[in-house]
Amino acid sequence: MIYILTGAIRSGKTTALLNWSKNRNDVDGVLCPDDANGKRYFLKLKSEITFKLEAEAEKEAIVAIGNFKFLQSAFNEANDYLTLEASKTETKYLIIDEIGKLELKNEGLHISTEALSAQFGSKDNTHLILVVRDYLLDAVLEYYGITECAILTTEDLENLI
């Protein structure tokens, strides 16, 4: 089953997922919170391992969108991690935070989103949670061919068992 957590920019989607998952042992995936300086980073949920997402120097391989410059190596690590975790049986929920404009251009977390949305679409006992901004929801559904899913808001997370 695929769940799509949607809402406006900076509406608390990532924070809600952090709070919902903190006392669970059946959730994994990659979240993308901000640090104290407002810089985005990736968080491997179950292990709590973090790694830098925003590029600080032009000498590194980057992916740019708007004013943001992200490390290609961070997306590679996140995609690899998500693909690996999807094969583990103890994970009931796998989170990809977030699917946006980069993914719609075959960049960012596109590789894992494409593979896992096809894989999880027909499963009943394991679930994929995709985080998508509200204004991109229809485009993401169409782009990834997602026809069966449940749309969630941050308030709906409490009802997931």
C-alpha contacts under 8 A as a table, 3 or more apart, distances in Angstrom:
res1	aa1	res2	aa2	distance
1	M	120	F	5.78
1	M	121	G	5.25
1	M	122	S	6.33
1	M	123	K	5.46
1	M	124	D	5.64
1	M	125	N	7.74
1	M	126	T	6.72
1	M	127	H	4.85
1	M	128	L	6.41
1	M	148	E	7.88
1	M	149	C	6.54
2	I	117	S	7.18
2	I	120	F	6.44
2	I	121	G	5.89
2	I	127	H	5.68
2	I	128	L	4.81
2	I	129	I	6.00
2	I	130	L	7.50
2	I	148	E	7.30
2	I	149	C	4.89
2	I	150	A	6.53
3	Y	127	H	7.14
3	Y	128	L	6.04
3	Y	129	I	4.70
3	Y	130	L	6.30
3	Y	149	C	5.52
3	Y	150	A	4.81
3	Y	151	I	5.91
3	Y	152	L	6.76
4	I	129	I	5.57
4	I	130	L	4.78
4	I	131	V	5.84
4	I	132	V	6.73
4	I	149	C	7.01
4	I	150	A	6.22
4	I	151	I	4.90
4	I	152	L	5.78
5	L	13	K	7.19
5	L	129	I	6.76
5	L	130	L	6.08
5	L	131	V	4.83
5	L	132	V	6.23
5	L	151	I	6.16
5	L	152	L	4.64
5	L	153	T	5.56
5	L	154	T	6.95
6	T	13	K	7.30
6	T	131	V	5.97
6	T	132	V	5.03
6	T	133	R	5.37
6	T	134	D	5.29
6	T	137	L	7.38
6	T	151	I	7.09
6	T	152	L	6.21
6	T	153	T	5.66
6	T	154	T	7.72
7	G	11	S	6.25
7	G	13	K	6.95
7	G	132	V	7.25
7	G	133	R	5.39
7	G	134	D	4.78
7	G	153	T	6.46
7	G	154	T	7.79
8	A	11	S	5.38
8	A	133	R	5.65
8	A	134	D	5.45
8	A	135	Y	7.52
9	I	133	R	6.30
9	I	134	D	7.95
10	R	13	K	7.42
12	G	15	T	5.15
12	G	16	A	5.91
12	G	154	T	7.37
13	K	16	A	5.18
13	K	17	L	6.33
13	K	131	V	7.43
13	K	153	T	7.96
13	K	154	T	5.97
14	T	17	L	5.10
14	T	18	L	6.22
14	T	31	L	6.66
14	T	32	C	6.92
14	T	33	P	6.28
14	T	97	D	7.35
15	T	18	L	5.03
15	T	19	N	6.21
15	T	33	P	7.53
16	A	19	N	5.16
16	A	20	W	6.01
16	A	154	T	5.94
16	A	157	L	7.70
17	L	20	W	5.01
17	L	21	S	5.95
17	L	154	T	7.86
17	L	157	L	7.67
18	L	21	S	5.37
18	L	22	K	5.94
19	N	22	K	5.47
20	W	23	N	7.33
20	W	24	R	7.82
20	W	157	L	6.83
20	W	158	E	6.91
21	S	24	R	5.24
21	S	25	N	7.89
21	S	27	V	6.34
24	R	27	V	6.34
25	N	46	K	7.49
25	N	91	T	7.88
26	D	90	E	6.35
26	D	91	T	4.75
26	D	92	K	5.10
26	D	93	Y	6.35
27	V	45	L	7.51
27	V	46	K	6.87
27	V	91	T	5.62
27	V	92	K	6.03
27	V	93	Y	4.74
27	V	94	L	5.93
27	V	95	I	7.65
28	D	44	K	7.18
28	D	45	L	5.14
28	D	46	K	5.13
28	D	85	E	7.45
28	D	91	T	6.46
28	D	93	Y	6.40
28	D	94	L	5.04
28	D	95	I	6.31
29	G	44	K	5.91
29	G	45	L	5.53
29	G	46	K	7.35
29	G	81	Y	7.84
29	G	82	L	6.03
29	G	85	E	7.33
29	G	94	L	4.92
29	G	95	I	4.44
29	G	96	I	5.99
30	V	42	F	6.32
30	V	43	L	5.47
30	V	44	K	4.84
30	V	45	L	5.86
30	V	78	A	6.78
30	V	82	L	7.18
30	V	95	I	5.99
30	V	96	I	5.47
30	V	97	D	6.06
31	L	42	F	5.73
31	L	43	L	5.14
31	L	44	K	6.74
31	L	45	L	6.77
31	L	95	I	7.19
31	L	96	I	6.60
31	L	97	D	4.87
31	L	98	E	7.46
32	C	40	R	6.27
32	C	41	Y	5.57
32	C	42	F	4.75
32	C	43	L	6.25
32	C	97	D	5.81
32	C	98	E	7.12
33	P	40	R	5.75
33	P	41	Y	6.10
33	P	42	F	6.91
33	P	43	L	7.51
34	D	37	N	7.48
34	D	38	G	5.07
34	D	39	K	5.16
34	D	40	R	4.38
34	D	41	Y	6.30
35	D	38	G	5.22
35	D	39	K	5.35
35	D	40	R	6.31
35	D	41	Y	7.18
36	A	39	K	7.43
39	K	54	E	6.62
40	R	52	K	7.30
40	R	53	L	5.92
40	R	54	E	6.05
41	Y	50	T	6.84
41	Y	51	F	5.88
41	Y	52	K	4.72
41	Y	53	L	4.58
41	Y	54	E	6.81
42	F	50	T	5.55
42	F	51	F	5.37
42	F	52	K	6.35
42	F	53	L	6.19
42	F	74	A	7.69
42	F	78	A	7.60
43	L	48	E	6.09
43	L	49	I	5.79
43	L	50	T	4.45
43	L	51	F	6.68
44	K	47	S	5.89
44	K	48	E	5.30
44	K	49	I	5.22
44	K	50	T	6.22
45	L	48	E	5.10
45	L	49	I	7.33
51	F	74	A	7.11
52	K	55	A	7.85
52	K	71	L	7.78
52	K	74	A	6.71
53	L	70	F	5.47
53	L	71	L	5.50
53	L	74	A	5.51
53	L	75	F	7.70
54	E	68	F	7.36
54	E	69	K	5.81
54	E	70	F	4.34
54	E	71	L	5.89
55	A	58	E	7.40
55	A	60	E	7.24
55	A	62	I	6.77
55	A	69	K	5.48
55	A	70	F	5.00
55	A	71	L	5.24
57	A	60	E	6.17
58	E	61	A	7.52
58	E	62	I	7.47
60	E	71	L	7.03
61	A	71	L	6.12
61	A	72	Q	5.64
61	A	73	S	7.33
62	I	69	K	6.07
62	I	70	F	5.32
62	I	71	L	4.67
62	I	72	Q	5.13
63	V	69	K	5.76
63	V	70	F	5.10
63	V	71	L	6.25
63	V	72	Q	5.88
63	V	107	E	7.86
63	V	108	G	7.70
64	A	67	N	7.34
64	A	68	F	5.69
64	A	69	K	4.44
64	A	70	F	6.15
65	I	68	F	5.38
65	I	69	K	6.60
65	I	101	K	7.92
65	I	102	L	7.11
70	F	74	A	7.70
71	L	74	A	5.27
71	L	75	F	6.85
72	Q	75	F	5.26
72	Q	76	N	6.27
72	Q	108	G	7.65
73	S	76	N	4.95
73	S	77	E	6.17
74	A	77	E	5.14
74	A	78	A	6.12
75	F	78	A	5.02
75	F	79	N	5.97
75	F	108	G	5.54
75	F	109	L	6.14
76	N	79	N	5.23
76	N	80	D	6.14
77	E	80	D	5.18
77	E	81	Y	6.08
78	A	81	Y	5.09
78	A	82	L	6.12
78	A	109	L	7.32
79	N	82	L	5.25
79	N	83	T	6.19
79	N	109	L	5.96
79	N	111	I	6.43
79	N	112	S	5.14
80	D	83	T	5.27
80	D	84	L	6.19
80	D	112	S	7.62
81	Y	84	L	5.15
81	Y	85	E	6.06
82	L	85	E	5.15
82	L	86	A	6.11
82	L	94	L	7.84
82	L	96	I	7.79
82	L	112	S	6.38
83	T	86	A	5.30
83	T	87	S	6.99
83	T	112	S	6.04
83	T	115	A	7.95
83	T	116	L	7.37
84	L	87	S	5.60
84	L	88	K	7.28
85	E	88	K	5.37
85	E	91	T	7.61
85	E	94	L	7.81
86	A	89	T	7.85
86	A	91	T	7.56
86	A	94	L	7.03
86	A	116	L	7.51
88	K	91	T	6.27
89	T	92	K	7.61
91	T	94	L	6.77
91	T	126	T	7.13
92	K	125	N	6.80
92	K	126	T	4.57
92	K	127	H	5.99
93	Y	126	T	5.96
93	Y	127	H	4.76
93	Y	128	L	5.76
93	Y	129	I	6.86
94	L	126	T	7.96
94	L	127	H	6.28
94	L	128	L	4.91
94	L	129	I	6.02
95	I	128	L	5.95
95	I	129	I	4.64
95	I	130	L	5.99
95	I	131	V	7.69
96	I	99	I	7.26
96	I	109	L	7.97
96	I	113	T	7.48
96	I	128	L	7.71
96	I	129	I	6.29
96	I	130	L	5.07
96	I	131	V	6.30
97	D	130	L	6.33
97	D	131	V	5.01
97	D	132	V	7.74
98	E	109	L	7.82
98	E	130	L	6.61
98	E	131	V	4.69
98	E	132	V	5.90
99	I	102	L	7.66
99	I	103	E	5.96
99	I	109	L	6.97
99	I	110	H	7.76
99	I	113	T	7.79
99	I	130	L	6.78
99	I	131	V	5.95
99	I	132	V	5.24
99	I	133	R	7.77
99	I	140	V	7.59
100	G	103	E	5.51
100	G	104	L	6.49
100	G	132	V	6.40
100	G	133	R	7.04
100	G	136	L	6.87
100	G	140	V	7.71
101	K	104	L	5.09
101	K	105	K	6.57
101	K	136	L	7.93
102	L	105	K	5.14
102	L	106	N	6.57
102	L	107	E	4.97
102	L	108	G	5.38
102	L	109	L	7.79
102	L	110	H	7.70
103	E	106	N	4.96
103	E	107	E	4.88
103	E	108	G	5.38
103	E	109	L	5.88
103	E	110	H	4.57
104	L	107	E	7.26
104	L	110	H	7.42
104	L	140	V	7.09
104	L	143	Y	6.98
106	N	110	H	5.34
106	N	111	I	7.48
107	E	110	H	5.46
107	E	111	I	7.70
108	G	111	I	7.81
109	L	112	S	5.78
109	L	113	T	6.11
110	H	113	T	5.01
110	H	114	E	5.86
111	I	114	E	5.44
111	I	115	A	6.32
112	S	115	A	5.21
112	S	116	L	5.75
113	T	116	L	5.31
113	T	117	S	5.70
114	E	117	S	5.54
114	E	118	A	6.50
114	E	144	Y	6.34
115	A	118	A	5.55
115	A	119	Q	6.28
116	L	119	Q	4.76
116	L	120	F	5.78
116	L	128	L	7.60
117	S	120	F	5.37
117	S	121	G	5.82
117	S	128	L	7.29
117	S	144	Y	7.33
117	S	146	I	7.33
118	A	121	G	5.50
118	A	122	S	7.83
119	Q	122	S	6.84
119	Q	123	K	7.54
120	F	123	K	5.18
120	F	126	T	7.14
120	F	127	H	6.38
120	F	128	L	6.23
121	G	146	I	7.70
121	G	148	E	7.15
121	G	149	C	7.84
123	K	126	T	5.99
123	K	127	H	7.16
124	D	127	H	7.24
132	V	136	L	6.60
132	V	137	L	6.06
132	V	140	V	7.76
133	R	136	L	5.49
133	R	137	L	6.37
134	D	137	L	5.33
135	Y	138	D	7.58
136	L	139	A	5.32
136	L	140	V	6.09
137	L	140	V	5.27
137	L	141	L	6.23
138	D	141	L	5.18
138	D	142	E	6.20
139	A	142	E	5.24
139	A	143	Y	5.92
140	V	143	Y	5.04
140	V	144	Y	6.05
141	L	144	Y	5.58
141	L	145	G	5.79
141	L	146	I	4.90
141	L	147	T	7.01
142	E	145	G	5.00
142	E	146	I	6.49
143	Y	146	I	7.88
146	I	149	C	7.02
152	L	155	E	7.80
152	L	156	D	5.58
152	L	157	L	7.05
153	T	156	D	5.26
153	T	157	L	7.04
154	T	157	L	5.61
155	E	158	E	6.51
156	D	159	N	5.61
156	D	160	L	7.34
157	L	160	L	5.52
158	E	161	I	7.86
